[in-house]
Amino acid sequence: MQTEISGRAFVFGINIDTDQIYPGRYLDLTDPADVGRHAMEGADESFVKNFQAGDIIVAGTNFGCGSSREHAAVTLKAVGVGAVIAESFGRIFFRNAINLGIPALICPGISRYVHTGDKLAVNFESGEIRNEATGQTIKAQPLSAYIMNILSSGGIKPLIRQQYQQS
């Protein structure tokens, strides 16, 4: 896995819940391509039209609060989110994202430094986030070696499969 990515920012506010990330009315969909077409639809209906794989979601506090449904993280993976950076996360969403191989970084104050469309360069190991539009750099909590191992394996399930194959 890359330790640094860059992509355009899509900024959301506070308390973006799992139903805004992936509306419950689509829970019967199972194909990742179908699921991905509805990413962030409850918060921004035009998100998928403007989003490109590798782009970055930036949010205020409590991103992913609400339901423990894994669907919210699944839809972000399906659409190709490069990372989610938020001031704080709903605990279960954070773990679901990491388990599915989506980098999730906690960065208090990020909302004050980034606007939709800004290009960001993010280093997961150092936590450094550089806003190439403004030249500003802000520091997020770096991802631990344990989390980096999960992410580099593509998620927790592929990591466990690799570990069993090696033993």
DSSP file (Angstrom, degrees, kcal/mol; ACC not computed):
  #  RESIDUE AA STRUCTURE BP1 BP2  ACC     N-H-->O    O-->H-N    N-H-->O    O-->H-N    TCO  KAPPA ALPHA  PHI   PSI    X-CA   Y-CA   Z-CA
    1    1 A M              0   0    0      0, 0.0     2,-0.1     0, 0.0   151,-0.1   0.000 360.0 360.0 360.0 144.4    0.0    0.0    0.0
    2    2 A Q        -     0   0    0      1,-0.1     3,-0.1   122,-0.0   122,-0.1  -0.444 360.0-153.7 -68.0 143.6    1.1    3.5   -0.7
    3    3 A T  S    S+     0   0    0      1,-0.2   121,-2.8    -2,-0.1   122,-0.6   0.580  82.5  42.5 -93.6 -11.1    2.0    5.5    2.4
    4    4 A E  E     +A  123   0A   0    119,-0.2     2,-0.3   120,-0.1   119,-0.2  -0.999  65.1 171.5-136.2 137.2    1.1    8.8    0.6
    5    5 A I  E     -A  122   0A   0    117,-2.2   117,-3.1    -2,-0.4     2,-0.3  -0.887  13.9-155.0-131.8 165.6   -1.8    9.6   -1.7
    6    6 A S  E     +A  121   0A   0     -2,-0.3     2,-0.3   115,-0.2   115,-0.2  -0.993  26.6 135.3-140.4 150.4   -3.1   12.8   -3.3
    7    7 A G  E     -A  120   0A   0    113,-2.0   113,-3.0    -2,-0.3     2,-0.2  -0.975  53.1 -70.7-176.1 170.0   -6.6   13.6   -4.5
    8    8 A R  E     -A  119   0A   0     -2,-0.3    48,-3.1   111,-0.2     2,-0.3  -0.502  49.4-121.4 -76.6 146.0   -9.3   16.3   -4.6
    9    9 A A  E     -d   56   0B   0    109,-2.5   108,-3.0   106,-0.3     2,-0.5  -0.686  18.0-166.1 -90.9 140.3  -11.1   17.0   -1.4
   10   10 A F  E     -d   57   0B   0     46,-2.3    48,-2.6    -2,-0.3     2,-0.4  -0.975  21.3-152.4-121.0 112.6  -14.9   16.7   -0.9
   11   11 A V  E     +d   58   0B   0     -2,-0.5     2,-0.3    46,-0.2    48,-0.2  -0.715  17.0 177.5 -99.5 133.7  -15.8   18.5    2.3
   12   12 A F        -     0   0    0     46,-2.7    48,-0.5    -2,-0.4    51,-0.1  -0.839  23.0-119.0-125.7 164.5  -18.8   17.6    4.5
   13   13 A G        -     0   0    0     -2,-0.3    47,-1.7     1,-0.2     3,-0.4   0.296  46.6 -53.7 -84.7-149.8  -20.0   19.0    7.8
   14   14 A I  S    S+     0   0    0      1,-0.2    -1,-0.2    45,-0.2    48,-0.2  -0.512 108.5  20.4 -92.2 159.0  -20.5   17.5   11.2
   15   15 A N        +     0   0    0     46,-2.7     2,-0.9     1,-0.2    -1,-0.2   0.830  67.0 175.0  54.9  40.1  -22.6   14.5   12.2
   16   16 A I        -     0   0    0     -3,-0.4    48,-3.2    45,-0.4    49,-0.8  -0.684  21.4-155.4 -75.4 110.5  -22.6   12.9    8.8
   17   17 A D  B >>  -g   65   0C   0     -2,-0.9     4,-1.8    47,-0.2     3,-1.1  -0.337  27.5-101.5 -91.7 171.5  -24.4    9.7    9.7
   18   18 A T  H 3> S+     0   0    0     47,-2.3     4,-2.5     1,-0.3    48,-0.1   0.765 120.5  58.8 -63.4 -26.1  -24.3    6.3    8.0
   19   19 A D  H 34 S+     0   0    0      2,-0.2    -1,-0.3     1,-0.2    23,-0.2   0.779 107.0  47.4 -75.2 -25.4  -27.7    6.9    6.4
   20   20 A Q  H <4 S+     0   0    0     -3,-1.1    22,-1.6     2,-0.2    23,-0.9   0.833 113.1  48.8 -78.3 -34.6  -26.3   10.0    4.7
   21   21 A I  H  < S+     0   0    0     -4,-1.8    19,-2.8     1,-0.3    20,-0.5   0.918 138.2   2.2 -68.9 -44.1  -23.2    8.0    3.5
   22   22 A Y  S  < S-     0   0    0     -4,-2.5    -1,-0.3    17,-0.2    -2,-0.2  -0.799  85.8-130.2-146.9  99.7  -25.4    5.2    2.2
   23   23 A P    >   -     0   0    0      0, 0.0     3,-2.0     0, 0.0    -3,-0.1  -0.189  15.6-127.3 -56.2 137.4  -29.2    5.6    2.4
   24   24 A G  G >  S+     0   0    0      1,-0.3     3,-1.8     2,-0.2     4,-0.2   0.707 101.0  76.1 -58.3 -24.1  -31.0    2.7    4.0
   25   25 A R  G 3  S+     0   0    0      1,-0.3    -1,-0.3    -6,-0.1     3,-0.3   0.649  94.4  52.9 -66.2 -11.2  -33.4    2.5    1.0
   26   26 A Y  G X  S+     0   0    0     -3,-2.0     3,-2.2     1,-0.2    -1,-0.3   0.262  71.8 111.0-103.9  10.8  -30.6    0.8   -1.0
   27   27 A L  T <   +     0   0    0     -3,-1.8    -1,-0.2     1,-0.3    -2,-0.1   0.709  68.8  64.9 -61.7 -20.0  -29.7   -1.9    1.5
   28   28 A D  T 3  S+     0   0    0     -3,-0.3    -1,-0.3    -4,-0.2     2,-0.2   0.630  80.7  98.6 -79.2 -10.9  -31.0   -4.6   -0.8
   29   29 A L    <   +     0   0    0     -3,-2.2    -3,-0.0     1,-0.1     0, 0.0  -0.543  41.5 168.8 -74.5 140.6  -28.3   -3.9   -3.3
   30   30 A T        +     0   0    0     -2,-0.2    -1,-0.1     5,-0.0    -3,-0.0   0.613  44.2  96.3-125.4 -25.3  -25.3   -6.2   -3.2
   31   31 A D  S >> S-     0   0    0      1,-0.1     4,-2.6     2,-0.0     3,-0.6  -0.565  71.1-137.0 -71.6 126.0  -23.2   -5.6   -6.3
   32   32 A P  H 3> S+     0   0    0      0, 0.0     4,-2.8     0, 0.0     5,-0.2   0.837 103.3  55.8 -54.2 -35.6  -20.4   -3.2   -5.4
   33   33 A A  H 3> S+     0   0    0      2,-0.2     4,-1.0     1,-0.2    -2,-0.0   0.912 111.2  43.9 -63.7 -41.1  -20.9   -1.2   -8.6
   34   34 A D  H <4 S+     0   0    0     -3,-0.6     3,-0.4     2,-0.2     4,-0.3   0.913 114.2  50.0 -67.9 -42.7  -24.6   -0.7   -7.7
   35   35 A V  H >< S+     0   0    0     -4,-2.6     3,-1.9     1,-0.2    -2,-0.2   0.926 106.7  55.5 -61.0 -46.1  -23.7    0.2   -4.1
   36   36 A G  H >< S+     0   0    0     -4,-2.8     3,-1.5     1,-0.3    -1,-0.2   0.762  92.9  70.2 -61.0 -27.1  -21.1    2.7   -5.2
   37   37 A R  T 3< S+     0   0    0     -4,-1.0    -1,-0.3    -3,-0.4    -2,-0.2   0.633 101.2  47.4 -66.0 -11.6  -23.5    4.6   -7.3
   38   38 A H  T X  S+     0   0    0     -3,-1.9     3,-1.8    -4,-0.3     4,-0.3   0.230  77.2 142.4-115.2  13.6  -25.2    5.8   -4.1
   39   39 A A  T <  S-     0   0    0     -3,-1.5     9,-0.4     1,-0.3   -17,-0.2  -0.330  81.6  -6.8 -59.4 132.3  -22.2    6.9   -2.1
   40   40 A M  T >> S+     0   0    0    -19,-2.8     4,-2.9   -22,-0.1     3,-1.5   0.600  90.2 139.1  59.8  15.5  -22.8   10.0    0.0
   41   41 A E  T <4  +     0   0    0     -3,-1.8   -20,-0.2   -20,-0.5    -2,-0.1   0.813  64.7  57.4 -60.8 -32.6  -26.2   10.4   -1.7
   42   42 A G  T 34 S+     0   0    0    -22,-1.6    -1,-0.3    -4,-0.3   -21,-0.2   0.658 118.3  32.1 -73.8 -14.4  -27.9   11.4    1.6
   43   43 A A  T <4 S+     0   0    0     -3,-1.5     2,-0.3   -23,-0.9    -2,-0.2   0.702 138.1   8.6-109.0 -31.5  -25.6   14.3    2.0
   44   44 A D    ><  -     0   0    0     -4,-2.9     3,-1.7   -24,-0.3     4,-0.3  -0.787  55.9-163.8-156.3 103.4  -24.9   15.3   -1.6
   45   45 A E  T 3  S+     0   0    0      1,-0.3     3,-0.2    -2,-0.3     4,-0.2   0.719  93.6  52.9 -64.5 -21.0  -26.8   13.8   -4.5
   46   46 A S  T 3> S+     0   0    0      1,-0.2     4,-1.5     2,-0.1     3,-0.3   0.429  79.6 100.8 -93.4   0.8  -24.2   15.0   -7.0
   47   47 A F  H X> S+     0   0    0     -3,-1.7     4,-1.9     1,-0.2     3,-0.7   0.921  80.9  46.8 -52.6 -54.2  -21.2   13.5   -5.1
   48   48 A V  H 34 S+     0   0    0     -9,-0.4    -1,-0.2    -4,-0.3    -2,-0.1   0.829 108.7  56.5 -63.3 -32.5  -20.8   10.4   -7.4
   49   49 A K  H 34 S+     0   0    0     -3,-0.3    -1,-0.3    -4,-0.2    -2,-0.2   0.846 117.7  33.4 -66.5 -32.9  -21.0   12.5  -10.6
   50   50 A N  H << S+     0   0    0     -4,-1.5    -2,-0.2    -3,-0.7    -1,-0.2   0.631  99.3  97.5 -98.3 -16.5  -18.1   14.7   -9.5
   51   51 A F     <  -     0   0    0     -4,-1.9     2,-0.4    -5,-0.2    30,-0.0  -0.482  51.4-164.3 -81.1 142.1  -16.0   12.2   -7.6
   52   52 A Q    >   -     0   0    0     -2,-0.2     3,-2.4   -44,-0.1   -44,-0.1  -0.964  38.1 -89.9-121.7 144.4  -13.0   10.3   -9.1
   53   53 A A  T 3  S+     0   0    0     -2,-0.4    28,-0.2     1,-0.3    27,-0.2  -0.228 115.4  31.4 -51.3 135.2  -11.4    7.2   -7.6
   54   54 A G  T 3  S+     0   0    0     26,-3.5    -1,-0.3     1,-0.3    27,-0.1   0.194  87.1 131.7  97.5 -14.5   -8.7    8.3   -5.2
   55   55 A D    <   -     0   0    0     -3,-2.4    27,-3.1   -48,-0.1    28,-0.7  -0.189  53.3-121.0 -66.8 168.7  -10.4   11.5   -4.1
   56   56 A I  E     -de   9  83B   0    -48,-3.1   -46,-2.3    26,-0.2     2,-0.5  -0.920   7.8-142.5-123.6 133.3  -10.6   12.3   -0.4
   57   57 A I  E     -de  10  84B   0     26,-2.3    28,-3.2    -2,-0.4     2,-0.4  -0.822  18.8-171.0 -92.0 132.3  -13.5   12.9    1.9
   58   58 A V  E     +de  11  85B   0    -48,-2.6   -46,-2.7    -2,-0.5     2,-0.3  -0.978  13.5 167.5-121.4 135.5  -13.0   15.5    4.6
   59   59 A A  E     - e   0  86B   0     26,-2.2    28,-1.2    -2,-0.4   -46,-0.2  -0.944  31.4-116.8-146.0 165.3  -15.5   16.0    7.3
   60   60 A G    >   -     0   0    0    -47,-1.7    28,-1.1   -48,-0.5    27,-0.9   0.316  67.3 -32.2 -77.2-147.6  -16.1   17.7   10.7
   61   61 A T  T 3  S+     0   0    0     26,-0.2   -46,-2.7     1,-0.2   -45,-0.4  -0.385 118.1  18.0 -77.4 151.4  -16.8   15.8   13.9
   62   62 A N  T >  S-     0   0    0      1,-0.2     3,-1.4   -48,-0.2    27,-0.3   0.777  71.8-179.0  67.9  33.5  -18.6   12.5   14.3
   63   63 A F  B <  S+h   89   0D   0     25,-2.3    27,-2.9    -3,-0.6    -1,-0.2  -0.462  70.1  19.7 -65.0 131.4  -18.3   11.3   10.7
   64   64 A G  T 3  S+     0   0    0    -48,-3.2    29,-0.4    25,-0.2    -1,-0.3   0.676  86.7 153.7  83.7  18.7  -20.1    7.9   10.3
   65   65 A C  B <   +g   17   0C   0     -3,-1.4   -47,-2.3   -49,-0.8     2,-0.4  -0.214  40.1  43.1 -69.1 169.8  -22.2    8.2   13.4
   66   66 A G  S    S+     0   0    0    -49,-0.2    26,-0.1   -48,-0.1    27,-0.1  -0.804  94.7  34.6 102.9-134.7  -25.5    6.3   13.6
   67   67 A S        -     0   0    0     -2,-0.4   -49,-0.1     1,-0.1    26,-0.1  -0.112  61.8-135.2 -62.3 153.5  -26.0    2.7   12.5
   68   68 A S        +     0   0    0     24,-0.1    -1,-0.1     4,-0.0    -2,-0.0   0.334  59.4 136.8 -88.5   6.4  -23.4    0.0   12.8
   69   69 A R    >   -     0   0    0      1,-0.2     3,-0.8     2,-0.0     4,-0.3  -0.294  53.1-145.7 -57.0 133.2  -24.2   -1.1    9.3
   70   70 A E  T >> S+     0   0    0      1,-0.2     4,-2.3     2,-0.1     3,-0.6   0.633  83.4  90.7 -72.7 -14.3  -21.0   -1.9    7.3
   71   71 A H  H 3> S+     0   0    0      1,-0.2     4,-2.6     2,-0.2    -1,-0.2   0.811  76.9  61.4 -54.8 -34.4  -22.8   -0.6    4.2
   72   72 A A  H <> S+     0   0    0     -3,-0.8     4,-1.3     1,-0.2    -1,-0.2   0.936 110.3  39.1 -61.7 -46.1  -21.5    2.9    4.7
   73   73 A A  H <> S+     0   0    0     -3,-0.6     4,-2.2    -4,-0.3    -1,-0.2   0.880 112.8  57.7 -70.2 -37.1  -17.9    1.8    4.5
   74   74 A V  H  X S+     0   0    0     -4,-2.3     4,-2.6     1,-0.2    -2,-0.2   0.910 105.0  50.5 -59.3 -43.5  -18.7   -0.6    1.7
   75   75 A T  H  X S+     0   0    0     -4,-2.6     4,-1.7     1,-0.2    -1,-0.2   0.871 109.7  50.2 -66.3 -35.6  -20.1    2.2   -0.5
   76   76 A L  H  X>S+     0   0    0     -4,-1.3     5,-2.4    -5,-0.2     4,-0.8   0.895 112.2  47.2 -69.3 -38.3  -17.0    4.4    0.0
   77   77 A K  H ><5S+     0   0    0     -4,-2.2     3,-0.7     3,-0.2    -2,-0.2   0.918 110.5  53.5 -64.6 -42.6  -14.7    1.5   -0.9
   78   78 A A  H 3<5S+     0   0    0     -4,-2.6    -2,-0.2     1,-0.3    -1,-0.2   0.838 109.2  47.4 -63.1 -34.3  -16.9    0.7   -4.0
   79   79 A V  H 3<5S-     0   0    0     -4,-1.7    -1,-0.3    -5,-0.2    -2,-0.2   0.618 118.8-111.8 -84.6 -11.9  -16.7    4.3   -5.2
   80   80 A G  T <<5 -     0   0    0     -4,-0.8   -26,-3.5    -3,-0.7    -3,-0.2   0.797  41.0-173.2  92.1  30.7  -12.9    4.3   -4.7
   81   81 A V      < -     0   0    0     -5,-2.4   -25,-0.2   -28,-0.2    -1,-0.2  -0.359  15.0-154.8 -58.9 130.0  -12.4    6.7   -1.8
   82   82 A G        -     0   0    0    -27,-3.1     2,-0.3     1,-0.3   -26,-0.2   0.826  69.3 -27.4 -76.0 -32.9   -8.6    7.3   -1.3
   83   83 A A  E     -e   56   0B   0    -28,-0.7   -26,-2.3    19,-0.1     2,-0.5  -0.952  50.8-131.3-171.6 159.3   -9.1    8.3    2.3
   84   84 A V  E     -ef  57 104B   0     19,-2.4    21,-2.6    -2,-0.3     2,-0.5  -0.996  22.5-172.8-121.2 125.4  -11.5    9.8    4.8
   85   85 A I  E     +ef  58 105B   0    -28,-3.2   -26,-2.2    -2,-0.5     2,-0.3  -0.979  15.5 161.1-119.3 122.6  -10.1   12.5    7.0
   86   86 A A  E     -ef  59 106B   0     19,-2.4    21,-2.7    -2,-0.5   -26,-0.2  -0.946  51.6-119.9-139.5 159.3  -12.4   13.8    9.8
   87   87 A E  S    S-     0   0    0    -28,-1.2     2,-0.3   -27,-0.9   -26,-0.2   0.831 100.8 -15.2 -66.8 -32.1  -12.1   15.7   13.0
   88   88 A S        -     0   0    0    -28,-1.1   -25,-2.3    19,-0.1     2,-0.3  -0.956  69.6-139.4-163.1 162.7  -13.6   12.6   14.7
   89   89 A F  B     -h   63   0D   0    -27,-0.3     2,-0.3    -2,-0.3   -25,-0.2  -0.879  29.3-101.4-124.6 153.4  -15.4    9.4   13.7
   90   90 A G     >  -     0   0    0    -27,-2.9     4,-2.5    -2,-0.3     5,-0.2  -0.637  44.7-124.9 -63.8 133.0  -18.2    7.3   14.9
   91   91 A R  H  > S+     0   0    0     -2,-0.3     4,-1.9     1,-0.2     5,-0.2   0.877 105.4  44.6 -55.9 -46.4  -16.3    4.5   16.6
   92   92 A I  H  > S+     0   0    0      1,-0.2     4,-2.6     2,-0.2    -1,-0.2   0.898 112.4  51.6 -70.3 -39.6  -17.9    1.6   14.6
   93   93 A F  H  > S+     0   0    0    -29,-0.4     4,-2.8     2,-0.2     5,-0.2   0.934 107.7  53.7 -60.4 -44.8  -17.6    3.4   11.3
   94   94 A F  H  X S+     0   0    0     -4,-2.5     4,-2.2     1,-0.2    -2,-0.2   0.935 112.2  43.4 -55.2 -48.7  -13.9    4.0   11.9
   95   95 A R  H  X S+     0   0    0     -4,-1.9     4,-2.7     1,-0.2    -1,-0.2   0.885 112.1  53.0 -68.0 -38.3  -13.3    0.3   12.5
   96   96 A N  H  X S+     0   0    0     -4,-2.6     4,-1.5     2,-0.2    -1,-0.2   0.914 109.4  50.5 -61.2 -41.9  -15.4   -0.8    9.6
   97   97 A A  H  <>S+     0   0    0     -4,-2.8     5,-3.0     2,-0.2     4,-0.5   0.955 113.0  44.2 -61.0 -51.0  -13.5    1.5    7.3
   98   98 A I  H ><5S+     0   0    0     -4,-2.2     3,-1.7     1,-0.2    -2,-0.2   0.928 111.0  54.7 -60.2 -45.5  -10.1    0.2    8.4
   99   99 A N  H 3<5S+     0   0    0     -4,-2.7    57,-2.4     1,-0.3    58,-0.6   0.792 109.7  47.7 -60.5 -28.4  -11.3   -3.4    8.3
  100  100 A L  T 3<5S-     0   0    0     -4,-1.5    -1,-0.3    -3,-0.4    -2,-0.2   0.447 124.6-102.8 -91.6  -1.1  -12.3   -2.8    4.6
  101  101 A G  T < 5S+     0   0    0     -3,-1.7    -3,-0.2    -4,-0.5    -2,-0.1   0.707  74.9 138.6  90.1  21.1   -9.0   -1.2    3.8
  102  102 A I      < -     0   0    0     -5,-3.0    -1,-0.3    -6,-0.2     2,-0.2  -0.886  54.2-126.0-100.0 119.4  -10.1    2.4    3.7
  103  103 A P        -     0   0    0      0, 0.0   -19,-2.4     0, 0.0     2,-0.5  -0.461  29.2-173.9 -62.9 128.9   -7.6    4.8    5.3
  104  104 A A  E     -f   84   0B   0     -2,-0.2     2,-0.4   -21,-0.2   -19,-0.2  -0.980   1.7-171.7-128.3 117.1   -9.4    6.9    8.0
  105  105 A L  E     -f   85   0B   0    -21,-2.6   -19,-2.4    -2,-0.5     2,-0.6  -0.896  18.1-140.0-115.0 139.1   -7.4    9.7    9.7
  106  106 A I  E     +f   86   0B   0     -2,-0.4    35,-3.0    35,-0.4   -19,-0.2  -0.855  28.5 167.1 -95.7 124.5   -8.4   11.8   12.7
  107  107 A C    >   -     0   0    0    -21,-2.7     3,-2.0    -2,-0.6     4,-0.2  -0.749  26.0-145.3-142.6  90.0   -7.4   15.4   12.2
  108  108 A P  T 3  S+     0   0    0      0, 0.0    31,-0.1     0, 0.0   -21,-0.1  -0.299  86.9  15.0 -55.1 133.7   -8.9   17.9   14.6
  109  109 A G  T >  S+     0   0    0     29,-0.0     3,-1.8     1,-0.0     4,-0.4   0.398  81.6 129.9  85.8  -2.6   -9.5   21.3   12.9
  110  110 A I  G X>  +     0   0    0     -3,-2.0     3,-1.7     1,-0.3     4,-0.9   0.824  63.5  67.0 -55.7 -33.5   -9.2   19.9    9.3
  111  111 A S  G 34 S+     0   0    0      1,-0.3    -1,-0.3    -4,-0.2     3,-0.2   0.770  95.4  56.5 -61.3 -26.2  -12.5   21.6    8.3
  112  112 A R  G <4 S+     0   0    0     -3,-1.8    -1,-0.3     1,-0.2    -2,-0.2   0.630 111.4  42.5 -79.0 -12.7  -11.0   25.1    8.8
  113  113 A Y  T <4 S+     0   0    0     -3,-1.7     2,-0.4    -4,-0.4    -2,-0.2   0.510 105.5  61.5-112.5  -8.1   -8.1   24.3    6.3
  114  114 A V     <  -     0   0    0     -4,-0.9     2,-0.3    -3,-0.2    -1,-0.1  -0.961  52.0-172.3-131.1 139.7   -9.8   22.5    3.4
  115  115 A H    >   -     0   0    0     -2,-0.4     3,-2.3    -3,-0.0  -106,-0.3  -0.911  45.0 -82.4-123.1 154.1  -12.5   23.4    0.9
  116  116 A T  T 3  S+     0   0    0     -2,-0.3  -106,-0.2     1,-0.3     3,-0.1  -0.313 118.1  27.0 -54.9 132.0  -14.1   21.2   -1.7
  117  117 A G  T 3  S+     0   0    0   -108,-3.0    -1,-0.3     1,-0.4  -107,-0.1   0.130  85.9 131.4  98.6 -18.5  -11.9   20.9   -4.8
  118  118 A D    <   -     0   0    0     -3,-2.3  -109,-2.5  -109,-0.1     2,-0.5  -0.390  59.3-124.3 -62.9 142.6   -8.6   21.6   -3.0
  119  119 A K  E     -A    8   0A   0   -111,-0.2    13,-2.6    -3,-0.1    14,-0.6  -0.812  30.7-165.1 -91.7 128.3   -5.9   19.0   -3.9
  120  120 A L  E     -AB   7 131A   0   -113,-3.0  -113,-2.0    -2,-0.5     2,-0.5  -0.870  16.8-156.6-114.2 145.3   -4.5   17.3   -0.8
  121  121 A A  E     -AB   6 130A   0      9,-2.3     9,-2.9    -2,-0.4     2,-0.5  -0.994  20.9-167.6-115.5 124.8   -1.4   15.2   -0.4
  122  122 A V  E     -AB   5 129A   0   -117,-3.1  -117,-2.2    -2,-0.5     2,-0.6  -0.952  15.7-162.2-122.1 127.0   -1.7   12.8    2.6
  123  123 A N  E  >  -A    4   0A   0      5,-2.7     4,-2.1    -2,-0.5     5,-0.3  -0.937   5.7-164.8-106.3 114.1    1.0   10.8    4.3
  124  124 A F  T  4 S+     0   0    0   -121,-2.8    19,-2.8    -2,-0.6    -1,-0.1   0.847  84.9  48.1 -69.0 -35.0   -0.6    8.1    6.4
  125  125 A E  T  4 S+     0   0    0   -122,-0.6    -1,-0.2    17,-0.2  -121,-0.1   0.870 122.6  31.1 -78.0 -36.3    2.5    7.2    8.4
  126  126 A S  T  4 S-     0   0    0   -123,-0.2    -2,-0.2     2,-0.1    -1,-0.2   0.713  98.2-131.8 -91.2 -21.7    3.5   10.8    9.4
  127  127 A G     <  +     0   0    0     -4,-2.1    13,-3.4     1,-0.3     2,-0.3   0.492  53.3 150.9  82.7   3.7   -0.1   12.1    9.5
  128  128 A E  E     - C   0 139A   0     -5,-0.3    -5,-2.7    11,-0.2     2,-0.5  -0.543  26.1-170.7 -76.2 130.0    1.0   15.1    7.4
  129  129 A I  E     -BC 122 138A   0      9,-2.8     9,-2.6    -2,-0.3     2,-0.6  -0.979   3.1-165.1-121.8 117.3   -1.7   16.6    5.2
  130  130 A R  E     -BC 121 137A   0     -9,-2.9    -9,-2.3    -2,-0.5     2,-0.9  -0.906  11.8-149.2-107.3 123.8   -0.6   19.2    2.7
  131  131 A N  E >>  -B  120   0A   0      5,-3.1     4,-2.8    -2,-0.6     3,-0.5  -0.812   9.3-167.3 -89.6 106.1   -3.2   21.4    1.0
  132  132 A E  T 34 S+     0   0    0    -13,-2.6    -1,-0.2    -2,-0.9   -12,-0.1   0.709  83.0  60.8 -71.1 -19.0   -1.6   22.1   -2.4
  133  133 A A  T 34 S+     0   0    0    -14,-0.6    -1,-0.2     1,-0.1   -13,-0.1   0.847 122.6  19.1 -73.7 -34.4   -4.2   24.8   -3.1
  134  134 A T  T <4 S-     0   0    0     -3,-0.5    -2,-0.2     2,-0.2    -1,-0.1   0.600  96.8-124.7-111.1 -16.6   -3.2   26.9   -0.1
  135  135 A G     <  +     0   0    0     -4,-2.8    -3,-0.2     1,-0.3     2,-0.1   0.426  64.7 137.7  82.8  -1.4    0.3   25.6    0.7
  136  136 A Q        -     0   0    0     -5,-0.4    -5,-3.1   -23,-0.1     2,-0.4  -0.461  40.0-154.9 -79.2 150.3   -0.8   24.9    4.3
  137  137 A T  E     -C  130   0A   0     -7,-0.2     2,-0.3    -2,-0.1    -7,-0.2  -0.986  10.7-176.2-124.3 137.2    0.1   21.7    6.1
  138  138 A I  E     -C  129   0A   0     -9,-2.6    -9,-2.8    -2,-0.4     2,-0.6  -0.945  21.8-126.0-130.2 152.6   -1.8   20.2    9.0
  139  139 A K  E     -C  128   0A   0     -2,-0.3   -11,-0.2   -11,-0.2     2,-0.2  -0.877  22.4-173.4-107.8 123.6   -1.0   17.2   11.1
  140  140 A A        -     0   0    0    -13,-3.4   -33,-0.2    -2,-0.6   -53,-0.0  -0.559  46.0 -81.3 -97.7 170.1   -3.4   14.3   11.6
  141  141 A Q        -     0   0    0    -35,-3.0   -35,-0.4    -2,-0.2   -14,-0.2  -0.643  55.8-121.0 -69.7 122.2   -2.9   11.4   13.9
  142  142 A P        -     0   0    0      0, 0.0     2,-0.3     0, 0.0   -17,-0.2  -0.267  26.5-105.2 -63.3 153.5   -0.6    9.1   12.0
  143  143 A L        -     0   0    0    -19,-2.8   -38,-0.1     1,-0.1   -16,-0.0  -0.633  38.5-116.8 -79.9 137.5   -1.9    5.6   11.3
  144  144 A S     >  -     0   0    0     -2,-0.3     4,-2.8     1,-0.1     5,-0.2  -0.191  22.3-109.2 -68.7 163.2   -0.3    2.9   13.5
  145  145 A A  H  > S+     0   0    0      2,-0.2     4,-2.1     1,-0.2     5,-0.1   0.874 121.1  55.5 -59.6 -37.7    1.9    0.1   12.1
  146  146 A Y  H  > S+     0   0    0      2,-0.2     4,-1.7     1,-0.2    -1,-0.2   0.936 110.7  42.8 -61.2 -48.1   -1.0   -2.3   13.0
  147  147 A I  H  > S+     0   0    0      1,-0.2     4,-2.8     2,-0.2    -2,-0.2   0.903 112.2  54.1 -66.6 -40.9   -3.5   -0.2   11.0
  148  148 A M  H  X S+     0   0    0     -4,-2.8     4,-2.9     1,-0.2    -1,-0.2   0.874 106.4  53.3 -60.5 -36.6   -1.0    0.2    8.1
  149  149 A N  H  X S+     0   0    0     -4,-2.1     4,-1.1     2,-0.2    -1,-0.2   0.912 110.1  46.8 -64.2 -42.9   -0.6   -3.6    8.0
  150  150 A I  H  <>S+     0   0    0     -4,-1.7     5,-2.4     2,-0.2     3,-0.4   0.944 115.4  46.2 -62.4 -47.9   -4.4   -4.0    7.7
  151  151 A L  H ><5S+     0   0    0     -4,-2.8     3,-1.4     1,-0.2    -2,-0.2   0.901 109.3  53.2 -63.7 -42.1   -4.6   -1.4    5.0
  152  152 A S  H 3<5S+     0   0    0     -4,-2.9    -1,-0.2     1,-0.3    -2,-0.2   0.745 107.5  53.3 -67.4 -21.2   -1.6   -2.7    3.0
  153  153 A S  T 3<5S-     0   0    0     -4,-1.1    -1,-0.3    -3,-0.4    -2,-0.2   0.542 121.3-108.2 -86.5  -8.1   -3.2   -6.1    3.0
  154  154 A G  T < 5S-     0   0    0     -3,-1.4     2,-0.2    -4,-0.4    -3,-0.2   0.536  79.6 -33.4  91.8   7.5   -6.4   -4.7    1.5
  155  155 A G  S  ><S-     0   0    0     -5,-2.4     4,-1.7    -6,-0.2   -55,-0.2  -0.678  81.5 -66.8 131.3 174.8   -8.4   -5.1    4.8
  156  156 A I  H  > S+     0   0    0    -57,-2.4     4,-2.4    -2,-0.2     5,-0.2   0.879 124.4  53.6 -69.2 -39.5   -8.7   -7.4    7.8
  157  157 A K  H  > S+     0   0    0    -58,-0.6     4,-2.5     1,-0.2    -1,-0.2   0.949 110.3  45.5 -64.8 -48.5  -10.0  -10.4    5.9
  158  158 A P  H  > S+     0   0    0      0, 0.0     4,-2.4     0, 0.0    -1,-0.2   0.884 112.2  54.0 -61.0 -34.8   -7.2  -10.5    3.3
  159  159 A L  H  X S+     0   0    0     -4,-1.7     4,-2.3     2,-0.2    -2,-0.2   0.935 109.6  46.2 -62.6 -45.8   -4.7  -10.0    6.2
  160  160 A I  H  X S+     0   0    0     -4,-2.4     4,-2.3     1,-0.2     5,-0.2   0.902 111.0  52.7 -65.0 -40.4   -6.1  -13.0    8.1
  161  161 A R  H  X S+     0   0    0     -4,-2.5     4,-2.1     1,-0.2    -1,-0.2   0.933 110.2  48.6 -59.2 -44.5   -6.1  -15.1    4.9
  162  162 A Q  H  X S+     0   0    0     -4,-2.4     4,-1.6     1,-0.2    -2,-0.2   0.902 110.3  51.1 -61.3 -42.2   -2.4  -14.2    4.4
  163  163 A Q  H  X S+     0   0    0     -4,-2.3     4,-0.9     1,-0.2    -1,-0.2   0.884 110.9  47.7 -65.6 -38.7   -1.5  -15.0    7.9
  164  164 A Y  H  < S+     0   0    0     -4,-2.3     3,-0.3     1,-0.2    -1,-0.2   0.863 109.8  53.0 -70.0 -35.2   -3.2  -18.5    7.7
  165  165 A Q  H  < S+     0   0    0     -4,-2.1    -1,-0.2     1,-0.2    -2,-0.2   0.816 108.2  51.6 -68.3 -29.7   -1.5  -19.2    4.4
  166  166 A Q  H  <        0   0    0     -4,-1.6    -1,-0.2     1,-0.2    -2,-0.2   0.711 360.0 360.0 -80.3 -20.7    1.9  -18.4    5.9
  167  167 A S     <        0   0    0     -4,-0.9    -1,-0.2    -3,-0.3    -2,-0.2   0.476 360.0 360.0 -94.6 360.0    1.4  -20.7    8.9
